């Protein structure tokens, strides 16, 4: 068990994003009210001096590192240098300050793209570094592997209570709906919604529709993160997911039905599919005592309702 206290000052890096905003909501539901955050304009986490000055002034007790440069296949392929550099800068600056300023608990969030392209399915935590990565998001994956390893090294060498979790594909409030950089779920929601509004005869989606993917609603992910903060101190990272998967084609049909779009779907098979299958083994998380609550059909409805209600302010 961790020694977290309700009055602890908790810094959530990336508190406005899909992941960070959900974690803030979950922390508040769990009775943690002393939460601080900084926008990118207020604190550039790639700026080592600025990060150190922030920790010197604020002295957080707990840190959740959910800030990252993220994006879908197109963004990862177009800007691999930026994905590697910016994410490693953020991680190095924050993790080192957590050690130097004696933060009592750090949770680092990565992604299941850290695993080899042809990893065994479902993917256990010990599949890490057992084979080549998926080339379409290799730079991001390498950065995240560096971050989780850095946390484990500080735990090994200094005994710091730094833990890492690897969520599966996430979706929910405050997602990125900007098509050149978004992930598959928000891209589908936006495309089908706009096609419905504009009366378009078809929607074009990338790839063949055959890859299998697992999806987790962001509030479920956040509840798992808070659970790990309170209950986990192990050396290994922990997968966060549902342990359930659908094809991209099945997902498209579900999103189309939820949005109420009646046109056709055209699959552009000249575009990449990415990893053929990516399902997490969540045995470790289940054995610790946590399982997801929101199933995919309910989650897609919640995500679409949020998008409609916030379309003027969403990242589109």
Secondary structure, 3 states (H helix, E strand, C coil): CCCCCCCCCEEEECCCCHHHHHHHHHHHHCCCCCEECCCCCCCCCCCHHHHHHHHHHHCCCEEEECCCCCCCHHHHHHCHHHHHHHHHHHHHHHHHHHHHCCCCEEEEECCHHHCECCCCCCECHHHCCCCCECHHHHHHHHHHHHHHHHHHHHHHHHCCCEEEEEECEEECCCCECCCCCCCHHHHHHHHHHHHHHHCCCEEEEECCCCCEECEEEHHHHHHHHHHHHHHCCCCCCEEECCCCCEEHHHHHHHHHHHHCCCCEEEEECCCCCCCCEECECCHHHHHHCCCCCCCHHHHHHHHHHHHHHCCCCCEC
